[in-house]
Protein backbone atom coordinates (compact mmCIF):
# COMPACT_ATOMS: atom_id res chain seq x y z
CA UNK A 1 0.00 0.00 0.00
CA UNK A 2 1.42 3.38 -1.04
CA UNK A 3 -1.16 5.68 0.55
CA UNK A 4 0.22 8.17 3.05
CA UNK A 5 -2.08 10.93 4.36
CA UNK A 6 0.67 13.51 4.77
CA UNK A 7 1.88 12.92 1.21
CA UNK A 8 -1.67 12.97 -0.13
CA UNK A 9 -2.28 16.34 1.49
CA UNK A 10 0.95 17.65 -0.03
CA UNK A 11 -0.50 17.01 -3.49
CA UNK A 12 -4.03 18.18 -2.65
CA UNK A 13 -2.82 21.50 -1.26
CA UNK A 14 -0.81 22.20 -4.44
CA UNK A 15 -3.63 21.69 -6.93
CA UNK A 16 -5.26 25.13 -6.56
CA UNK A 17 -1.96 26.96 -7.00
CA UNK A 18 -1.02 24.78 -9.98
CA UNK A 19 -4.32 25.51 -11.68
CA UNK A 20 -4.10 29.20 -10.86
CA UNK A 21 -0.64 29.38 -12.43
CA UNK A 22 -1.82 27.50 -15.50
CA UNK A 23 -5.15 29.25 -16.13
CA UNK A 24 -5.29 32.68 -14.50
CA UNK A 25 -5.20 35.51 -17.01
CA UNK A 26 -5.64 33.32 -20.08
CA UNK A 27 -8.09 34.38 -22.78
CA UNK A 28 -11.38 32.56 -23.28
CA UNK A 29 -9.95 30.82 -26.35
CA UNK A 30 -7.73 28.75 -24.04
CA UNK A 31 -10.30 28.31 -21.28
CA UNK A 32 -13.15 27.21 -23.56
CA UNK A 33 -11.41 24.86 -26.01
CA UNK A 34 -12.38 21.20 -25.69
CA UNK A 35 -11.93 17.86 -27.42
CA UNK A 36 -15.34 17.83 -29.08
CA UNK A 37 -18.97 17.32 -28.17
CA UNK A 38 -19.52 15.91 -24.69
CA UNK A 39 -16.06 16.89 -23.43
CA UNK A 40 -15.10 19.48 -20.86
CA UNK A 41 -13.00 22.57 -21.28
CA UNK A 42 -10.67 23.96 -18.59
CA UNK A 43 -13.34 26.31 -17.27
CA UNK A 44 -15.81 23.46 -16.83
CA UNK A 45 -13.20 21.34 -15.06
CA UNK A 46 -12.71 24.14 -12.49
CA UNK A 47 -16.48 24.26 -11.94
CA UNK A 48 -16.48 20.47 -11.44
CA UNK A 49 -13.63 20.68 -8.92
CA UNK A 50 -15.55 23.36 -6.98
CA UNK A 51 -18.64 21.14 -6.91
CA UNK A 52 -16.54 18.23 -5.66
CA UNK A 53 -15.22 20.37 -2.81
CA UNK A 54 -18.77 21.28 -1.82
CA UNK A 55 -20.61 18.00 -2.17
CA UNK A 56 -18.26 15.05 -2.65
CA UNK A 57 -15.02 14.52 -0.72
CA UNK A 58 -15.75 15.80 2.79
CA UNK A 59 -19.41 14.71 2.89
CA UNK A 60 -18.29 11.19 1.95
CA UNK A 61 -15.47 11.29 4.48
CA UNK A 62 -18.06 12.29 7.09
CA UNK A 63 -20.24 9.32 6.11
CA UNK A 64 -17.36 6.95 6.73
CA UNK A 65 -16.57 8.53 10.09
CA UNK A 66 -20.25 8.70 11.09
CA UNK A 67 -20.52 7.08 14.50
CA UNK A 68 -24.30 6.65 14.22
CA UNK A 69 -23.82 3.91 11.64
CA UNK A 70 -25.27 5.46 8.46
CA UNK A 71 -22.23 5.23 6.26
CA UNK A 72 -24.03 5.34 2.89
CA UNK A 73 -22.65 8.01 0.58
CA UNK A 74 -25.08 10.52 -0.84
CA UNK A 75 -25.24 10.36 -4.64
CA UNK A 76 -22.89 12.73 -6.43
CA UNK A 77 -23.81 14.20 -9.81
CA UNK A 78 -20.49 14.55 -11.64
CA UNK A 79 -22.19 16.68 -14.30
CA UNK A 80 -24.22 19.09 -12.14
CA UNK A 81 -21.81 21.95 -12.82
CA UNK A 82 -22.81 21.85 -16.49
CA UNK A 83 -26.37 22.90 -15.59
CA UNK A 84 -25.35 26.24 -14.10
CA UNK A 85 -24.53 29.33 -16.13
CA UNK A 86 -21.24 30.65 -14.82
CA UNK A 87 -21.16 34.39 -14.12
CA UNK A 88 -17.82 34.51 -12.30
CA UNK A 89 -14.46 35.01 -13.97
CA UNK A 90 -11.93 32.19 -14.01
CA UNK A 91 -9.90 34.10 -11.42
CA UNK A 92 -12.90 34.30 -9.08
CA UNK A 93 -13.59 30.59 -9.50
CA UNK A 94 -9.95 29.68 -8.90
CA UNK A 95 -10.04 31.69 -5.66
CA UNK A 96 -13.27 29.93 -4.66
CA UNK A 97 -11.67 26.55 -5.36
CA UNK A 98 -8.54 27.51 -3.40
CA UNK A 99 -10.59 28.64 -0.39
CA UNK A 100 -12.85 25.58 -0.41
CA UNK A 101 -9.86 23.27 -0.72
CA UNK A 102 -8.04 24.97 2.17
CA UNK A 103 -11.15 24.60 4.37
CA UNK A 104 -11.57 20.97 3.39
CA UNK A 105 -7.94 20.10 4.04
CA UNK A 106 -8.24 21.59 7.53
CA UNK A 107 -11.31 19.42 8.13
CA UNK A 108 -9.49 16.38 6.75
CA UNK A 109 -6.52 16.91 9.05
CA UNK A 110 -8.78 17.43 12.06
CA UNK A 111 -11.06 14.47 11.41
CA UNK A 112 -8.76 11.73 10.17
CA UNK A 113 -6.31 9.87 12.35
CA UNK A 114 -4.37 7.66 9.93
CA UNK A 115 -3.62 5.12 12.65
CA UNK A 116 -7.37 4.66 13.35
CA UNK A 117 -9.48 5.57 10.36
CA UNK A 118 -7.96 4.55 7.02
CA UNK A 119 -9.56 1.10 6.95
CA UNK A 120 -13.03 2.32 7.96
CA UNK A 121 -15.64 1.74 5.29
CA UNK A 122 -18.49 3.59 3.68
CA UNK A 123 -21.06 2.45 1.14
CA UNK A 124 -20.71 3.96 -2.33
CA UNK A 125 -23.95 3.98 -4.39
CA UNK A 126 -22.24 2.18 -7.31
CA UNK A 127 -19.16 0.43 -5.89
CA UNK A 128 -20.50 -0.82 -2.57
CA UNK A 129 -18.07 -0.97 0.34
CA UNK A 130 -15.06 1.36 0.02
CA UNK A 131 -12.34 2.24 2.53
CA UNK A 132 -11.43 5.73 3.65
CA UNK A 133 -7.90 5.30 2.28
CA UNK A 134 -9.44 4.43 -1.10
CA UNK A 135 -11.61 7.57 -1.02
CA UNK A 136 -8.62 9.74 -0.10
CA UNK A 137 -6.41 8.09 -2.73
CA UNK A 138 -9.11 8.78 -5.29
CA UNK A 139 -9.24 12.41 -4.15
CA UNK A 140 -5.54 12.79 -5.06
CA UNK A 141 -5.75 10.89 -8.34
CA UNK A 142 -8.90 12.85 -9.27
CA UNK A 143 -6.91 16.09 -9.00
CA UNK A 144 -4.07 14.70 -11.08
CA UNK A 145 -6.52 13.36 -13.67
CA UNK A 146 -8.12 16.76 -14.14
CA UNK A 147 -4.78 18.58 -14.31
CA UNK A 148 -3.79 16.11 -17.04
CA UNK A 149 -7.14 16.61 -18.77
CA UNK A 150 -6.76 20.39 -18.82
CA UNK A 151 -3.23 20.27 -20.25
CA UNK A 152 -4.23 17.65 -22.84
CA UNK A 153 -7.24 19.71 -23.99
CA UNK A 154 -5.13 22.84 -24.23
CA UNK A 155 -2.37 21.03 -26.15
CA UNK A 156 -4.88 19.63 -28.63
CA UNK A 157 -5.92 23.16 -29.49
CA UNK A 158 -2.65 23.37 -31.46
CA UNK A 159 -2.76 19.80 -32.78
CA UNK A 160 -2.90 20.80 -36.42
CA UNK A 161 -0.46 23.68 -35.93
CA UNK A 162 2.59 21.73 -34.76
CA UNK A 163 3.25 20.26 -38.18
CA UNK A 164 5.68 17.35 -38.33
CA UNK A 165 6.51 17.61 -34.60
CA UNK A 166 3.21 15.84 -33.91
CA UNK A 167 5.20 12.60 -34.20
CA UNK A 168 7.15 13.55 -31.05
CA UNK A 169 4.29 14.95 -28.98
CA UNK A 170 2.60 12.04 -27.24
CA UNK A 171 -0.03 14.31 -25.66
CA UNK A 172 -1.50 14.85 -29.13
CA UNK A 173 -1.97 11.15 -29.94
C-alpha angles and dihedrals in degrees: 000000000000100000115122119171095212092051092045091054090050089062096039093053091052097053098081093050092046091052092044091053092047100044112021113110096010119135121252090256089071096038096049103041115112141172096259139286114348094019129111129242124214092266092054091048090056090051089050092050090051091051090050090053090052103042113011125043105036096035089053092045088052090052090055092048093044107128093197090072103246099122098157113128118235112242115267121211105213090192101046092105089065091065095062124080107229115227098170125089120248089253091055091048092048089053090049090051092047092051095046091048092050090051092047094049090053089052091047092052092047097046105039124072105185092207091057112024114038095089095046113116139224131185116250115204092234107021101039117213115023131172126236091241088055091051092049092045088052090050090059096043090046089059092048091047093055093045087053091046093052094049092045092051091048092048092051089058086075096038095118093039100061093072116194093355088078086089090066099041108085092182088069096054 
